[in-house]
Amino acid sequence: MKIKSVITLFIATFLLASCAEKHNLSIEGTAVNVTEGKVYLQKFNNKMYDVIDSVDIVDGKFSFVGNVEIPEIYGLTFDPSRSSFMLFLDGSPVTVELNSESGYRNTVVTGSALHEAFVAYQGLRDVKIDEYINENPKSLVAAYVLYRNFSYRLSPEEITANVQALDPSLHNTPYVKVLNELVKTLESVAIGKTAPDFTMADVDGNDVSLSQLYGKSYILLDFWAAWCPPCRQENPNIVAAYQKYKGEGFNVFGVSLDHTKEAWLAAIEKDELTWPHVSDLKYWDNSAAALYGVRAIPASLLLDSEGTIIAKNLRGEALHDKLKELYGK
C-alpha cells in the first residue's frame, strides 16, 4: 500500500526539529464492534477530510503503513460520508481502538504525544488562546486551535498577534497560511467597507449576484447551512425580522454552505425561508464564505442599500434592535 505524501513542515508538541522529515507511518488498529468492512485514512483540509487510503478490516483489526511527512492531522472513519475521528500523528507508531459510537468519542489512541496534547487541550475550560500559545509555541495543536476554534471570534489584529507568538517553525503550515490570508480578508470586509460582490447559483440553478438586491433598502447577507444546528435555531428570528420589515424593503440573501442540494432545499422549505438563496454546494470551500472570511456559521453582515457593511453577526434581539433603529419602528 502506498500513501501519497502530504504538505510539509509541521512542528508539533515535544518535537525540536526545525523541518519536517519523512517517517514510516504505523497505525495498528482495532475496530470496536466491527469485524469486516473498511477503515479510511483521511487528510484534514479546511474543516473537511479527503480520503487518501483505505484498508480492509480483518477479524476486527486493521493497519496502515507507509512513508509520509508528519507531524500532521488525519482522520479515521468507517464511512467517509459520515463523521470522522481526528487523529494527530507525530511520527511515532500508534495504536487505535476505533469506536464509532457517539461520534467516535470513545476512541482510544496510544503512542502519539501530539495526540495526547490535543486530548489534553480538549479537557481544558475557558482557554485563553494567547496564554495557550505562549505555553505551547511549537505545538501544531496551538496552530490548529487558533485556526479552528478562535479565528472566527478574533479581530485581524488579534489573529496577527497570536500568529506572531507561534514559533517560526509553524509559519509555513497550512493553518498559519490560512490565518494570514484571513487577516487580509477580514480587513477588506470590515464595517464601513463595501461588501464584495459575488455571483452564485440559486435554487433553480440561475446565477444571482448580491448586487442585484442593491438600491432598495437594507440587506442581511446570511451564511448558514442545513446541517448547522445554531443556524437552524436562528432562522425563526430572521424570519420574524424579515416578515416585520420586508414591507420597508428589507431583504435577506441566504448563502448556504451545504454540500447536497436536497438537504439545502428541504431546510429552506421546513424553516419557511422565503427570501433569495444561493449556494455552490461546496461546503466549507464555498467561494462566498472565502470572500468574506467566514470561518464559522451562522455568520451575517448587514448592508445598506448601496452595499456598505454597517454591522456584523447580529443575532436574536440584537438584529431586531438594529432594524428598529434603522427603520424607526
Residue pairs with C-beta under 8 A, 6 or more apart in sequence:
1 53
1 55
1 64
1 65
1 66
2 66
3 25
3 41
3 52
3 53
3 64
3 66
3 67
3 68
4 52
4 68
5 22
5 67
5 68
5 69
6 43
6 52
6 68
6 69
6 72
7 69
7 72
7 173
7 174
8 19
8 20
8 69
8 172
9 19
9 20
9 69
9 169
9 172
9 173
10 20
10 69
10 70
10 71
10 72
10 140
10 170
10 173
11 17
11 18
11 20
11 71
11 138
11 140
11 167
11 169
11 170
12 71
12 88
12 90
12 113
12 114
12 117
12 138
12 139
12 140
12 141
13 90
13 113
13 114
13 117
13 136
13 138
13 139
13 140
13 141
14 90
14 113
14 114
14 117
15 71
15 90
15 91
15 114
15 138
16 138
18 169
19 169
20 69
20 70
20 71
21 69
21 91
22 67
22 68
22 69
23 67
23 68
23 69
23 70
23 91
24 65
24 66
24 67
25 64
25 65
25 66
25 67
25 68
25 70
25 89
26 63
26 64
26 65
26 93
26 94
27 41
27 63
27 64
27 65
27 76
27 89
27 93
27 94
27 95
27 96
28 61
28 63
28 93
28 94
28 95
28 96
29 39
29 61
29 62
29 63
29 64
29 76
29 95
29 96
29 97
29 98
30 60
30 61
30 62
30 95
30 96
30 97
30 98
31 37
31 39
31 57
31 60
31 61
31 62
31 78
31 98
32 97
32 98
32 99
32 100
32 101
32 106
32 107
33 99
33 101
34 57
34 60
34 78
34 98
34 100
35 57
35 59
35 60
36 56
36 57
36 58
37 56
37 57
37 78
38 54
38 55
38 56
38 57
38 78
39 54
39 55
39 57
39 62
39 64
39 76
39 77
39 78
39 98
40 51
40 53
40 54
40 75
40 76
40 77
40 78
40 79
40 80
41 51
41 52
41 53
41 54
41 55
41 64
41 74
41 75
41 76
42 49
42 50
42 51
42 52
42 74
42 75
42 76
42 77
42 80
42 84
43 49
43 50
43 52
43 72
43 73
43 74
43 75
44 72
44 73
44 74
44 75
44 86
45 174
46 178
46 284
46 285
47 148
47 284
48 283
48 284
48 285
49 75
49 77
49 80
49 84
51 80
53 64
53 66
55 62
55 63
55 64
56 62
62 98
70 89
70 90
70 91
71 88
71 89
71 90
71 91
71 114
71 140
72 88
72 89
72 140
73 86
73 87
73 88
73 89
73 140
73 144
74 86
74 87
74 88
74 89
75 84
75 85
75 86
75 87
76 84
76 85
76 87
76 96
76 98
76 104
76 107
77 83
77 84
77 85
77 100
77 104
78 98
78 100
83 100
83 103
83 104
84 104
85 98
85 104
85 107
86 118
87 94
87 96
87 109
87 112
87 115
88 112
88 114
88 115
88 117
88 118
88 140
88 141
89 112
89 114
89 115
90 112
90 113
90 114
90 115
92 111
92 112
92 113
93 111
94 109
94 110
94 111
94 112
94 115
95 109
95 110
95 111
96 107
96 108
96 109
97 107
97 108
97 109
98 104
98 107
99 106
99 107
99 108
109 115
109 116
109 119
114 139
114 140
114 141
117 136
117 139
117 141
118 141
118 144
121 127
121 132
121 141
121 145
124 132
127 145
129 145
129 146
129 149
129 150
129 154
129 162
130 161
130 162
130 165
132 142
132 145
133 142
133 146
133 162
133 165
133 166
134 165
136 142
137 165
137 166
137 167
138 167
138 169
138 170
140 170
140 173
140 175
142 166
142 170
143 166
143 170
143 173
143 175
143 176
144 175
146 159
146 162
146 163
146 166
146 175
146 179
147 175
147 176
147 178
147 179
148 175
150 162
151 159
151 179
151 182
151 295
152 294
152 295
152 296
152 299
153 296
154 162
155 186
156 182
156 183
156 186
156 187
159 179
159 182
159 183
159 186
160 183
163 171
163 176
163 179
163 180
166 176
170 176
182 293
182 295
185 290
185 291
185 292
185 293
186 293
188 196
189 195
189 196
189 291
189 292
189 293
189 301
189 309
190 309
191 309
191 310
191 311
191 312
192 308
192 309
192 310
193 308
193 309
194 306
194 307
194 308
194 309
195 210
195 221
195 301
195 303
195 307
195 308
195 309
196 291
196 292
197 209
197 210
197 211
197 307
198 209
198 210
198 287
198 288
198 291
199 207
199 208
199 209
199 210
200 207
200 208
200 255
200 278
200 279
200 280
200 287
200 288
201 207
201 208
201 278
201 279
201 280
202 208
202 276
202 277
202 278
203 264
203 265
203 268
203 277
208 276
208 278
210 219
210 221
210 253
210 307
211 307
213 219
213 251
213 253
213 276
214 305
214 306
214 307
215 305
215 306
216 249
216 251
216 305
217 248
217 249
217 250
217 251
217 305
218 245
218 249
218 250
218 251
218 302
218 303
218 304
218 305
218 310
218 323
218 326
219 250
219 251
219 252
219 253
219 302
219 303
219 305
219 307
220 238
220 241
220 242
220 250
220 251
220 252
220 253
220 300
220 301
220 302
220 303
220 314
220 319
221 253
221 255
221 292
221 300
221 301
221 302
221 303
222 238
222 252
222 253
222 254
222 255
222 298
222 299
222 300
223 255
223 257
223 286
223 288
223 289
223 292
223 294
223 297
223 298
223 299
223 300
224 231
224 234
224 235
224 254
224 255
224 256
224 257
224 297
224 298
225 231
225 256
225 257
225 258
225 264
225 267
225 297
226 232
226 256
226 258
226 263
226 264
226 266
226 267
227 258
227 263
228 257
228 297
228 298
230 297
230 298
231 297
231 298
232 267
232 271
234 298
234 315
234 316
235 271
235 273
236 271
237 315
237 316
237 319
237 320
238 252
238 273
238 319
239 271
239 272
239 273
240 320
241 250
241 319
241 320
241 323
242 250
242 251
242 252
242 274
242 275
244 320
244 323
245 323
245 327
248 327
249 305
250 323
250 327
251 275
251 276
252 273
252 275
252 276
253 275
253 276
253 277
253 278
254 268
254 273
254 275
254 276
254 277
254 278
255 277
255 278
255 279
255 286
255 288
255 289
256 264
256 277
256 278
256 279
256 281
256 286
257 279
257 282
257 283
257 284
257 286
257 289
257 294
257 297
258 264
258 267
258 279
258 281
258 283
259 281
259 282
259 283
260 281
261 279
261 281
264 277
264 279
264 281
267 273
268 277
278 288
279 286
280 286
280 287
280 288
286 294
288 294
292 299
292 301
298 313
298 315
299 312
299 313
300 312
300 313
300 314
300 315
301 309
301 311
301 312
301 313
302 309
302 310
302 311
302 312
302 314
302 319
302 322
303 309
303 310
304 310
311 322
314 322
